Amino acid sequence: MDEVPNPWLSWDYVERNSEEVIRQLTIHTTLTLQAIAIALLIAIPLAVLAHRVPRLAGSILGTSAVLYTIPSFALFALLAPFTGIGRTTVLIGLVVYALLVLVRNIVVGLQGVDPDVVDAARGLGYTPTRLLVSVELPNALPAILAGLRIATVSTVALVTVGVVVGYGGLGQLMFRGFQSDYRAQIATSALLCLLLALVLDLLLVLAGRLAMPWTRRRAA
């Protein structure tokens, strides 16, 4: 009796399950983007506080580092009794993991701003808010962008772990594939995760070039 074919790559699987694949890819993408956006909104004030009040820097970075060391499966499982099973739990976990990378890179970027430029802005009468928005953050953009790229790519991978609470995007397909030993399902979800991470990373690179035209001039 011939063995039933079980290929790693199968376009037939994609065609027959296109609706489900697209639905899980959409969930995976929106979760990633929402988590990064929320983490960035939290990370910027935390990093500014750590930069402006150095005695708080150790506590802020230390707390985010401790949270980052919690295994993802354990974190989602710990959150589930309080936030339920589903999207909210996964989103909170993803934000927690993105915070360390973003806060650390923003702090490094702010610390790397030329002190002479900051002093000149203060001499021109810039308020702390205007100094931050017009001078410090624009000069810290390269470090911020680097942190965003790392956080985004790692978040794409971490979304799959959300399957532990029933909301893992492409991780759902991957998990089902492992359960049924359906190789095409495993390979398709893995390749789509890789493609999504690559596309988002390229978009961030392009956004960085648009936001920092002076880097293109230096390269030229």
Backbone bond lengths (Angstrom), bond angles and torsions (degrees), N, CA, C in turn:
res aa  C-N    CA-C-N  psi(-1)  N-CA   C-N-CA  omega(-1)  CA-C   N-CA-C  phi
1 M - - - 1.465 - - 1.532 108.83 -
2 D 1.342 116.31 128.00 1.462 120.27 -177.88 1.523 110.75 -71.76
3 E 1.332 114.51 143.03 1.463 120.64 178.42 1.525 109.29 -75.69
4 V 1.337 116.54 139.38 1.462 121.05 179.48 1.530 109.25 -67.28
5 P 1.350 118.56 129.47 1.466 121.28 -179.42 1.531 111.31 -58.96
6 N 1.317 115.72 136.58 1.467 120.81 179.39 1.526 108.18 -137.64
7 P 1.350 117.07 68.86 1.465 120.54 -174.81 1.522 112.42 -73.78
8 W 1.329 115.88 157.37 1.459 120.80 175.83 1.523 111.21 -76.10
9 L 1.324 116.70 -33.73 1.462 121.42 179.95 1.520 109.49 -117.68
10 S 1.329 116.52 125.57 1.460 120.52 -178.27 1.529 109.56 -148.29
11 W 1.321 116.15 109.57 1.460 120.62 177.34 1.530 110.21 -68.01
12 D 1.326 115.66 -28.25 1.460 120.59 177.80 1.526 110.44 -60.69
13 Y 1.333 116.33 -39.73 1.470 119.85 177.96 1.527 109.98 -62.56
14 V 1.328 117.04 -44.05 1.469 121.16 -178.80 1.524 110.35 -62.13
15 E 1.329 117.03 -44.09 1.462 120.56 -178.71 1.530 111.52 -65.11
16 R 1.317 116.61 -42.50 1.462 120.83 -176.97 1.526 112.10 -72.55
17 N 1.336 117.20 -24.33 1.466 120.88 -175.86 1.526 111.78 -121.85
18 S 1.330 116.47 25.52 1.468 120.86 -174.59 1.530 112.68 -58.51
19 E 1.330 116.95 -39.14 1.466 120.02 -178.77 1.527 111.17 -62.62
20 E 1.322 116.94 -45.78 1.458 121.01 179.95 1.523 111.41 -68.82
21 V 1.326 116.91 -39.74 1.462 120.98 179.30 1.520 110.13 -62.40
22 I 1.337 116.97 -45.72 1.469 121.06 -179.77 1.525 110.51 -65.05
23 R 1.334 117.17 -39.47 1.468 120.77 179.78 1.524 110.98 -62.57
24 Q 1.323 117.50 -46.24 1.464 120.91 -179.52 1.529 111.61 -69.79
25 L 1.325 117.31 -34.52 1.469 120.79 176.70 1.528 110.17 -65.45
26 T 1.329 116.41 -39.56 1.466 120.99 177.81 1.522 110.84 -63.84
27 I 1.326 116.52 -45.04 1.468 121.01 177.00 1.526 110.47 -59.14
28 H 1.324 115.79 -44.98 1.465 121.81 -178.46 1.534 110.37 -61.58
29 T 1.329 115.85 -44.30 1.469 120.50 -177.86 1.522 111.65 -67.75
30 T 1.328 117.03 -47.52 1.471 119.75 -177.94 1.527 111.51 -65.71
31 L 1.323 116.97 -37.80 1.470 119.96 176.59 1.521 110.90 -60.85
32 T 1.317 116.12 -45.09 1.467 120.89 -179.53 1.519 110.92 -61.46
33 L 1.329 116.84 -48.86 1.465 121.03 -176.74 1.524 111.21 -66.17
34 Q 1.325 117.31 -41.71 1.459 120.30 178.97 1.525 111.47 -64.75
35 A 1.316 116.72 -42.66 1.463 120.50 -179.58 1.524 111.24 -63.11
36 I 1.323 117.25 -43.86 1.460 120.85 -179.85 1.519 111.06 -66.68
37 A 1.328 116.93 -40.54 1.467 120.42 179.84 1.529 110.79 -63.55
38 I 1.330 116.65 -46.49 1.473 120.44 -179.92 1.527 110.61 -65.57
39 A 1.339 116.13 -43.50 1.468 120.08 179.90 1.531 110.78 -61.35
40 L 1.326 117.02 -38.84 1.469 120.63 -179.83 1.521 110.82 -66.98
41 L 1.330 116.72 -40.37 1.472 120.71 178.70 1.531 111.43 -63.86
42 I 1.316 116.24 -32.63 1.473 119.94 177.63 1.529 111.03 -81.71
43 A 1.336 116.40 -38.18 1.467 121.03 -174.26 1.527 112.94 -68.60
44 I 1.323 117.76 -37.04 1.469 119.80 -176.59 1.529 111.63 -61.15
45 P 1.339 119.98 -53.88 1.487 117.77 178.07 1.525 113.68 -63.10
46 L 1.336 117.19 -34.90 1.463 119.22 177.57 1.528 111.03 -64.34
47 A 1.328 115.98 -43.40 1.469 120.10 -179.84 1.520 111.20 -67.34
48 V 1.319 117.21 -39.45 1.470 120.88 178.09 1.529 109.75 -63.79
49 L 1.330 116.31 -41.88 1.470 120.22 177.89 1.519 110.79 -62.96
50 A 1.333 116.82 -43.21 1.469 120.54 178.86 1.525 111.01 -64.13
51 H 1.321 116.53 -34.24 1.471 120.82 -179.73 1.521 111.46 -74.94
52 R 1.325 116.59 -41.15 1.468 120.44 -176.09 1.533 111.78 -79.47
53 V 1.343 115.61 -29.68 1.480 119.89 179.96 1.526 107.46 -122.35
54 P 1.335 117.58 84.25 1.470 121.70 -173.83 1.529 114.90 -53.87
55 R 1.329 117.49 -30.21 1.472 118.51 -178.31 1.528 111.84 -68.24
56 L 1.334 117.01 -16.52 1.461 120.48 178.26 1.533 111.90 -93.51
57 A 1.318 116.64 -11.26 1.469 120.38 -175.32 1.522 111.94 -59.99
58 G 1.352 116.19 -44.06 1.458 119.64 -179.13 1.518 112.19 -61.23
59 S 1.340 116.81 -41.95 1.469 121.20 -178.86 1.528 111.15 -67.11
60 I 1.328 116.17 -43.25 1.465 120.20 -178.10 1.520 110.91 -65.91
61 L 1.332 116.59 -50.01 1.463 120.12 -179.59 1.523 111.48 -68.07
62 G 1.353 116.14 -36.54 1.458 119.76 179.85 1.521 112.22 -65.23
63 T 1.327 116.22 -43.08 1.469 120.28 179.58 1.519 111.30 -63.31
64 S 1.336 116.80 -45.75 1.464 119.90 179.92 1.527 110.66 -65.74
65 A 1.337 116.90 -33.33 1.467 119.97 178.90 1.522 111.25 -68.73
66 V 1.344 116.50 -39.53 1.470 120.46 178.65 1.523 110.32 -63.71
67 L 1.330 116.60 -43.94 1.472 120.66 178.45 1.528 111.02 -62.03
68 Y 1.336 115.48 -36.10 1.477 120.37 -178.35 1.521 111.43 -67.01
69 T 1.337 116.95 -27.61 1.464 119.79 -176.47 1.530 112.90 -80.23
70 I 1.338 117.16 -11.30 1.474 119.43 178.62 1.530 108.79 -69.61
71 P 1.327 119.14 126.56 1.468 120.69 178.66 1.532 110.72 -56.71
72 S 1.325 115.82 139.45 1.459 120.22 -174.78 1.524 113.18 -59.33
73 F 1.327 117.22 -42.21 1.465 120.10 178.39 1.526 110.26 -58.87
74 A 1.331 115.69 -43.12 1.466 120.67 -178.32 1.529 110.68 -66.93
75 L 1.334 116.95 -41.41 1.465 120.22 -178.33 1.521 111.22 -63.37
76 F 1.343 116.54 -47.38 1.458 119.69 179.13 1.524 110.93 -61.65
77 A 1.322 116.87 -39.54 1.465 121.23 179.79 1.526 110.90 -66.91
78 L 1.347 117.00 -36.64 1.465 120.98 179.40 1.532 111.53 -70.38
79 L 1.336 116.08 -34.70 1.462 120.28 -178.67 1.523 112.51 -75.84
80 A 1.330 116.49 -31.70 1.468 121.65 -172.80 1.531 114.61 -52.50
81 P 1.360 119.84 -43.43 1.471 118.82 -179.44 1.533 113.41 -63.20
82 F 1.336 117.03 -23.76 1.468 120.69 -176.78 1.534 112.42 -98.60
83 T 1.320 117.05 -35.20 1.472 120.39 -175.34 1.520 113.06 -111.37
84 G 1.337 116.53 -1.35 1.451 119.62 176.52 1.517 112.90 86.36
85 I 1.326 114.45 179.68 1.456 121.54 179.08 1.521 108.74 -96.04
86 G 1.321 116.84 125.17 1.457 118.38 177.12 1.507 114.35 137.68
87 R 1.318 115.73 -153.78 1.456 123.59 -169.46 1.528 114.00 -60.86
88 T 1.335 117.07 -45.12 1.468 120.29 -175.98 1.523 111.82 -58.12
89 T 1.318 116.44 -45.17 1.462 121.06 -179.37 1.523 111.49 -61.18
90 V 1.326 115.93 -45.63 1.471 120.43 179.98 1.521 110.18 -64.60
91 L 1.327 117.08 -42.38 1.462 121.30 -177.77 1.525 111.29 -62.90
92 I 1.325 117.44 -43.31 1.466 120.92 178.79 1.526 110.17 -61.95
93 G 1.314 116.68 -44.75 1.461 120.32 179.11 1.517 112.70 -61.16
94 L 1.316 116.44 -42.31 1.469 120.77 -179.63 1.525 110.99 -65.18
95 V 1.327 116.56 -40.27 1.470 120.62 178.70 1.523 110.32 -62.85
96 V 1.326 116.30 -43.58 1.471 121.12 179.71 1.525 110.88 -58.15
97 Y 1.341 116.77 -44.66 1.462 120.31 -177.58 1.536 112.21 -70.89
98 A 1.329 117.66 -30.89 1.468 120.09 -179.33 1.526 112.00 -76.93
99 L 1.328 116.54 -23.14 1.470 120.21 -173.91 1.525 113.22 -60.07
100 L 1.327 118.10 -46.57 1.462 119.98 -175.72 1.525 111.26 -58.12
101 V 1.319 116.39 -48.40 1.464 120.58 -178.27 1.524 110.36 -61.58
102 L 1.328 116.70 -45.06 1.465 120.12 -176.63 1.524 111.87 -69.79
103 V 1.330 117.02 -47.00 1.472 119.63 -178.88 1.524 110.58 -60.56
104 R 1.329 116.46 -46.29 1.460 120.24 -177.62 1.528 111.02 -62.49
105 N 1.320 117.85 -43.94 1.461 120.14 -178.46 1.518 112.40 -69.33
106 I 1.329 117.02 -36.45 1.465 119.13 178.00 1.522 110.46 -67.22
107 V 1.328 117.01 -41.72 1.470 120.60 177.39 1.529 110.42 -60.60
108 V 1.330 116.29 -45.78 1.473 120.42 178.53 1.518 110.54 -60.38
109 G 1.333 116.42 -41.83 1.464 120.04 179.48 1.507 112.35 -63.85
110 L 1.335 117.01 -43.19 1.462 120.60 179.84 1.523 111.19 -67.02
111 Q 1.321 116.52 -37.70 1.465 119.81 178.81 1.525 111.76 -69.20
112 G 1.316 116.84 -22.83 1.459 120.87 -177.95 1.519 115.04 -86.52
113 V 1.338 116.25 -3.72 1.469 119.44 178.67 1.528 109.26 -67.74
114 D 1.316 116.19 135.23 1.463 121.98 -178.20 1.530 110.42 -57.59
115 P 1.334 118.43 120.04 1.474 121.05 -179.75 1.525 112.95 -57.84
116 D 1.338 117.57 -32.30 1.466 120.33 179.45 1.521 110.97 -64.48
117 V 1.330 115.91 -37.42 1.466 120.15 178.63 1.530 109.59 -66.42
118 V 1.326 116.87 -42.66 1.456 121.19 179.06 1.530 110.49 -63.66
119 D 1.340 116.79 -44.20 1.473 120.45 179.33 1.521 111.08 -63.33
120 A 1.332 116.82 -39.24 1.465 120.37 178.92 1.520 110.97 -63.36
121 A 1.339 116.63 -41.04 1.468 120.42 179.07 1.528 110.63 -65.25
122 R 1.322 115.88 -40.88 1.465 119.38 178.09 1.525 110.37 -64.35
123 G 1.341 116.23 -37.96 1.455 120.43 178.45 1.516 111.99 -64.67
124 L 1.319 117.07 -26.80 1.466 121.49 177.76 1.522 112.14 -83.71
125 G 1.337 116.19 0.43 1.454 120.17 176.09 1.513 115.52 90.81
126 Y 1.353 117.31 18.23 1.465 120.06 178.82 1.522 110.32 -65.01
127 T 1.324 115.99 134.24 1.464 120.82 173.23 1.535 108.22 -74.48
128 P 1.353 118.75 161.54 1.464 119.99 178.70 1.533 113.09 -54.31
129 T 1.346 116.77 -39.45 1.472 119.95 -179.73 1.519 110.97 -67.56
130 R 1.322 116.55 -45.30 1.470 119.92 179.58 1.519 110.76 -66.14
131 L 1.324 116.68 -36.63 1.461 121.45 177.61 1.531 110.27 -61.67
132 L 1.328 115.72 -43.05 1.463 120.37 -179.66 1.525 111.13 -65.73
133 V 1.331 116.75 -48.46 1.458 121.45 -173.89 1.537 112.18 -74.19
134 S 1.336 116.54 -39.11 1.462 119.91 -173.26 1.528 114.33 -92.71
135 V 1.327 117.12 -23.30 1.465 119.56 -174.12 1.523 112.78 -120.51
136 E 1.331 116.32 -57.90 1.468 119.73 -170.99 1.529 113.07 -69.33
137 L 1.327 117.91 -52.49 1.470 119.78 -178.28 1.530 112.89 -63.40
138 P 1.360 118.96 -43.29 1.470 117.69 176.78 1.527 113.29 -60.07
139 N 1.338 117.15 -38.21 1.463 119.96 179.25 1.528 112.35 -74.42
140 A 1.328 115.90 -22.38 1.468 120.41 178.99 1.533 112.42 -89.15
141 L 1.329 117.43 -1.52 1.464 121.44 -175.10 1.534 114.73 -54.27
142 P 1.336 120.02 -42.01 1.470 118.41 179.62 1.527 113.02 -57.29
143 A 1.339 116.99 -43.64 1.460 120.31 179.04 1.523 111.22 -69.38
144 I 1.330 116.32 -38.16 1.467 120.43 178.82 1.528 110.09 -63.98
145 L 1.326 116.12 -43.63 1.466 120.25 179.62 1.522 111.03 -63.07
146 A 1.323 116.50 -40.53 1.471 120.00 178.43 1.532 110.23 -61.16
147 G 1.328 116.59 -42.38 1.455 120.28 177.52 1.514 112.32 -64.85
148 L 1.334 116.17 -40.19 1.467 120.57 178.12 1.519 111.61 -61.42
149 R 1.322 116.16 -41.36 1.464 119.86 -179.43 1.528 110.95 -64.41
150 I 1.319 116.31 -45.38 1.467 120.03 179.94 1.531 110.28 -64.40
151 A 1.333 116.51 -45.85 1.465 120.56 -178.31 1.522 111.54 -63.86
152 T 1.321 116.88 -38.89 1.467 120.56 -178.18 1.518 111.51 -66.94
153 V 1.323 116.19 -48.03 1.470 120.05 -179.46 1.529 110.89 -62.96
154 S 1.328 117.19 -42.28 1.464 119.92 -179.98 1.527 111.08 -68.44
155 T 1.327 117.29 -32.84 1.465 120.54 178.48 1.521 111.22 -67.66
156 V 1.332 116.85 -38.65 1.468 120.36 176.43 1.527 109.71 -56.03
157 A 1.319 116.68 -42.82 1.461 120.34 179.59 1.521 111.62 -69.73
158 L 1.337 117.28 -39.88 1.469 121.04 -175.64 1.525 113.25 -70.89
159 V 1.334 117.51 -26.08 1.464 119.84 179.65 1.523 110.62 -55.89
160 T 1.335 116.34 -36.11 1.466 120.01 -177.70 1.526 111.91 -60.19
161 V 1.347 116.51 -28.92 1.464 120.34 -178.87 1.523 110.71 -69.85
162 G 1.329 116.61 -17.32 1.453 120.73 178.11 1.513 113.47 -60.74
163 V 1.322 116.01 -10.93 1.465 120.04 177.74 1.525 111.07 -59.37
164 V 1.339 117.19 -23.16 1.469 121.24 -179.13 1.529 111.13 -64.53
165 V 1.354 116.59 -25.13 1.468 120.23 175.83 1.528 110.46 -115.22
166 G 1.322 115.88 21.65 1.458 120.72 172.65 1.498 116.34 77.66
167 Y 1.353 118.24 20.31 1.470 119.62 -179.77 1.528 109.41 -148.10
168 G 1.324 116.06 71.88 1.454 119.86 -174.34 1.505 116.00 -114.16
169 G 1.345 117.53 15.21 1.456 118.93 178.98 1.515 111.08 59.19
170 L 1.310 116.39 -125.85 1.463 120.93 178.80 1.524 111.50 -63.96
171 G 1.314 117.03 -19.85 1.461 120.91 175.24 1.522 111.94 -61.47
172 Q 1.351 116.54 -29.48 1.467 120.06 176.89 1.524 110.37 -61.48
173 L 1.350 115.48 -46.19 1.463 119.76 179.25 1.526 110.59 -64.31
174 M 1.318 115.45 -41.48 1.459 120.30 -178.94 1.533 110.79 -62.45
175 F 1.320 115.52 -43.70 1.464 120.59 -179.13 1.534 111.21 -64.71
176 R 1.328 115.68 -42.88 1.467 119.02 177.90 1.523 110.90 -63.27
177 G 1.330 115.37 -37.42 1.459 119.26 178.33 1.512 112.06 -63.73
178 F 1.332 116.84 -39.95 1.468 120.21 177.49 1.526 110.87 -66.44
179 Q 1.338 116.26 -38.71 1.459 119.81 -179.24 1.531 111.89 -64.19
180 S 1.347 115.39 -39.83 1.464 119.84 -176.55 1.524 113.02 -98.05
181 D 1.342 115.82 -1.10 1.466 121.00 -175.84 1.528 111.09 58.02
182 Y 1.334 115.83 36.46 1.465 121.69 178.92 1.531 107.68 -93.66
183 R 1.309 115.98 98.63 1.469 121.34 -171.96 1.529 112.89 -61.48
184 A 1.323 117.16 -39.36 1.462 120.37 -177.53 1.522 111.12 -61.55
185 Q 1.322 116.98 -36.42 1.460 121.00 179.10 1.529 110.89 -68.33
186 I 1.328 116.59 -40.68 1.464 121.38 178.22 1.521 110.37 -64.64
187 A 1.325 116.01 -49.22 1.465 121.03 -176.55 1.527 111.50 -65.50
188 T 1.333 116.96 -41.23 1.465 120.47 -179.18 1.518 111.28 -62.14
189 S 1.335 117.32 -47.41 1.463 120.55 -179.75 1.527 111.34 -65.31
190 A 1.332 117.26 -39.10 1.470 120.80 179.40 1.531 111.04 -65.50
191 L 1.322 116.68 -43.83 1.465 120.79 -179.98 1.523 111.58 -66.35
192 L 1.333 116.74 -36.90 1.463 119.77 178.15 1.522 111.30 -68.30
193 C 1.327 117.52 -35.87 1.477 120.68 174.25 1.522 110.54 -61.07
194 L 1.319 115.44 -45.16 1.461 120.88 179.58 1.519 110.92 -63.22
195 L 1.335 116.82 -43.59 1.462 121.51 -179.99 1.525 111.11 -65.09
196 L 1.330 116.64 -41.62 1.463 120.55 179.27 1.527 111.03 -62.29
197 A 1.332 116.61 -44.77 1.464 120.60 178.54 1.525 110.91 -61.07
198 L 1.329 116.78 -41.07 1.466 121.39 -179.72 1.520 111.04 -65.77
199 V 1.327 116.86 -44.89 1.467 120.97 -178.94 1.524 111.06 -63.79
200 L 1.323 117.19 -46.34 1.469 120.20 179.79 1.524 111.51 -63.94
201 D 1.325 116.68 -38.08 1.465 120.19 178.83 1.532 110.39 -64.91
202 L 1.325 116.99 -42.58 1.473 120.99 178.74 1.527 110.68 -64.62
203 L 1.324 116.72 -39.18 1.463 119.80 178.27 1.525 111.23 -63.98
204 L 1.325 116.88 -37.88 1.465 119.97 177.40 1.522 111.63 -67.32
205 V 1.334 116.17 -37.87 1.467 119.94 176.81 1.523 109.93 -62.20
206 L 1.327 117.10 -44.96 1.470 121.17 179.08 1.523 111.17 -64.27
207 A 1.344 116.20 -41.41 1.460 119.95 177.94 1.527 110.77 -63.09
208 G 1.325 116.34 -37.97 1.460 120.80 177.78 1.517 112.47 -63.74
209 R 1.321 115.75 -39.63 1.469 119.48 179.02 1.524 111.50 -66.95
210 L 1.332 115.84 -36.34 1.460 119.53 177.76 1.524 111.27 -70.63
211 A 1.338 115.69 -37.50 1.464 120.07 -178.23 1.520 112.88 -78.74
212 M 1.338 117.14 -22.38 1.466 121.58 -178.16 1.526 110.59 -126.70
213 P 1.319 117.47 68.44 1.474 119.66 -178.25 1.525 113.57 -61.61
214 W 1.344 116.32 -23.15 1.470 118.92 -179.55 1.529 112.26 -66.41
215 T 1.328 117.64 -24.73 1.473 119.73 178.13 1.517 111.12 -69.50
216 R 1.350 115.76 -32.75 1.472 119.55 177.05 1.519 110.36 -68.48
217 R 1.331 115.92 -39.54 1.473 119.33 179.40 1.507 111.51 -64.98
218 R 1.365 116.74 -38.30 1.462 120.15 178.05 1.511 110.62 -63.21
219 A 1.354 115.44 -43.26 1.467 119.65 -179.69 1.514 111.04 -62.40
220 A 1.334 115.92 -39.65 1.459 120.11 179.62 1.528 110.39 -66.76
